[in-house]
Amino acid sequence: MAYAAFRSIGAYVPEKILTNEDLAKMVDTSDEWISKRTGIKERHIAAKDEFTSDLGVKAAQKALDRSGVALEDIDMVVCATISPDYFCMPSTATVISTKLGMKNVTAFDISAACTGFVYILSIAKAFIESGMKKNVLIVGAEKLSAITDYSDRGTCILFGDGAGAAVISATEDKSEAIIDVHTGADGEYADLLMTPNGGSGSAHDAVDVEAGSCFMQMKGNETFKVAVRTLTKDVQEILKENKVASDDVKHFIPHQANYRIIKAVGDALKMREEQVVLTVAKYGNTSGASIPMAINDIYESGRLQAGELMLLDAFGGGLTWGSALVPFSPKK
């Protein structure tokens, strides 16, 4: 039987940094206010001519170089993004695969907001375990600055740009296998976090009149409450179903949305401080890119070693949520 192994990780962030002090010159806010409520100190912003696919390509190249898998052996590329290069088509995954020099590969995007990376991890796992694919490149890439309203202090303080990528490959060694992935959604809460206009669900003439509604909009307090409750419940379930204790988890890697949410969930799960991976202070919320960027941080700092168990946990617009139990399994 084929199993799916998490072989490698890579990430990229743009050069430009937008600090809290910079934002205080743009909207009515301050470093103290932002830091206290979100834990964010700075976020990276892509250049005007730097697209989501460009970020994804740079992250993907790192993941490929570290994977031990040849470019020509990648047979699928899946990208999670809510800020694609193009509104409908081509998919950002198609653009990324072409820029990497790939030919004749399956390539498509998914839209699951901040849960995107967990969703594409589940897709890669399913394709590999079914025998349909052998080596899948998954990419979470976002240029959220393109859909952020920098006159709205409730959202512009949160979001940044970046990308993360991983190579998932077939293995016959069950000890290397991704243990489990949970995903879920509930559209009844869609209005808590959304971009209201720009699609077929809204009149096209309204886009010109209400350009601001093409930006991300969020009901912060309501989102916070649902996020903490949903994330905690989902993690408790995946641990119980797989008979994994909290102490067995070496790295708890939640979506980096807000320090208060991360702390509340970590406390509810009785995670020790050294188990919880935090990158929100320096990157902000990068949606579908945040989990792979956080994994890359602990990899590049030497904190992530072969065989160590990662617990991924995410919540995003849709509303969507997901969790995964993933051993880090680089090629031996």
Order of alpha helices (4+ residues) and beta strands (2+ residues): beta-beta-alpha-alpha-beta-alpha-beta-alpha-beta-alpha-beta-alpha-beta-beta-beta-alpha-beta-alpha-beta-alpha-alpha-alpha-beta-beta
